[in-house]
Amino acid sequence: MFAIILLTLFLALMIGIGVWGMRRTTTLGDFFLGGRSMGPWISAIAYGTTYFSAVIFIGFAGKFGWTLGPSALWIAAGNVVFGSFLAWWVLGRRTRRMTQNLDAMTMPEFLAERYQSKNLKLISAAIIFLFLLPYSASVFKGLGHLFEVSFNMSYDLALVIMILVTGIYLILGGYFAVVITDFVQGLIMIIGSIAMVAVLVGKGGGPAIVWHDIFANYAQHIPPANQPGWLTLASLVFMTSFGVWGMPQMVQKFYAIKDEKTIRTAAVVTSLFALIITFSAYFTGALTHLFYSAVPLVNGQPNFDRLIPDLLTTHLSGGLLAVILVLVLSASMSTLSSLVLVSSSAVAIDMYKGHVNPNISNKNSLAMMRFLNGVFILFSLLVAKYELAIIVTLMSLSWGAIAGSFMAPYVYGLFWKRATRLGAEAGLFTGLALSIALFFILGPANAPLASSIAMLAPFVVIPLVSLFTRPPEPKLLDQAFENIEPGSQPPQTTKEPSRV
């Protein structure tokens, strides 16, 4: 009963925030970027909650906590240092300034304006649509199963509830609603994560005993000869930490900040948030070696996705378990809302406004964006309900394909004036092709390695092609890099900052 009450209050709060956000949303820029007016705490928590979904608590924590044991904490360290702190510190300021200089709201718009390539805009939008939408469907699917098990409701009913709640607050409030709900969800994630670890460590006999037993039991459960090698661990750290540098839903958070003073505070707050969440998730995964001697089997095969749910339902009290369920729900809904928002922008802003009808009015653009959010949420429902083989493959490919396509063109676009249109296009196609080819050649088990190679290769391809192709026009570079160097004054904005 407590879980139902808590869930009802949580969902009602999400809808209320959506209604509040609608009153602050009058333009397309408001809907997609919150008028570029987000403060440091809001921006930092929004970044963190978009970064970490239920996948880290259920899938990654269970699988890598078991197979890597305490070494899984290296993934947490990488996410904190590279995926959070350095991402803000290295990319935040230049992204904020250059997207203002080029009047770009989305990743495809930035690439198109920076490299003067309409092809990049259309192709980038297609990649986002093709790979992010199935990813959002997988989040819906995971939430549906979570509700099915935890609240004894049908899978279809659980999907409908998630669709309705996410649709209402996202369609009404846009980015304002997303970041405020992210902030609330982030606080729940922090409280739930700390409580979860504290209770499990207490049941394990205290910090010293737990730490000793994790190492001892891990060596018994997985002998050294069967433990994953350093290459597997390094590719996991690289993929999950640097992959966010090229993910449109993550980069969007840099576009939307109010001013550059935000960046320092946001970098620290995001890092602290990431430290709590990633340590809690992977340490809980490693704790499975205290409570289990083997991975649960389903149809004779190890099912890592059952490890953490079984651990929590067995060892946590009803009240705390309810908080943890809302934690997982919060992590998923925050990621989901950002995925849907960015996916719909690929069609509404980059494809339709950018190619079909550039003169569409602001009012109609906003209406179309809201409409497409609803369409993509419904499409995600259908994908989650009637899962096809090709969809499963796209879900598995999504992270590597998107990061491999965008990371190098985006980073070079920010920092290297000599990067050319043909270089960026070659880098994008190289990353996309390698991520797909290596996924099938190396197999799904080696997907982190395939993704890492696909992310790194374009960093070699882009300068090689750029040095042998026509350099960008000086006029374009002057516009893009205006006031971009350290110590220069940021461009002025005429929009009144929000009080968020």
Buried (B, 14 or more C-beta within 10 A) or exposed (E): EEBEEBBEEBBEBBBBBBEBBBEBBEBBBBBBBBBBBBBBBBBBBBBBBBBBBBBBBBBBBBBBBBBBBBBBBBBBBBBBBBBBBBBBBBBBBBBBBBBBBBEBBBBBBBBBBBBEBEEBBBBBBBBBBBBBBBBBBBBBBBBBBBBBBBBEBEBEEBBBBBBBBBBBBBBBBBBBBBBBBBBBBBBBBBBBBBBBBEBBBEBBEEEEEBBEBBEEBBEEBBEEEEBBEEEBBBBBBBBBBBBBBBBBBBBBBBBBBBBEEBBBBBBBBBBBBBBBBBBBBBBBBBBBBBBBEEBBEEEEEBBBBBBBBBBBBEBBEEEBBBBBBBBBBBBBBBBBBBBBBBBBBBBBBBBBBBEEEEEBEEEEBBBBBBEBBBEBBEBBBEBBBEBEEEBBBBBBBBBBBBBBBBBBBBBBBBBEBBBBBBBBBBBBBBBBBBBBEBBEEBEEEBBBBBBBBBBBBBBEBBBEBBEEBEBBEEEBBEBBBBBBEEEEEBEEEEEEEBEB
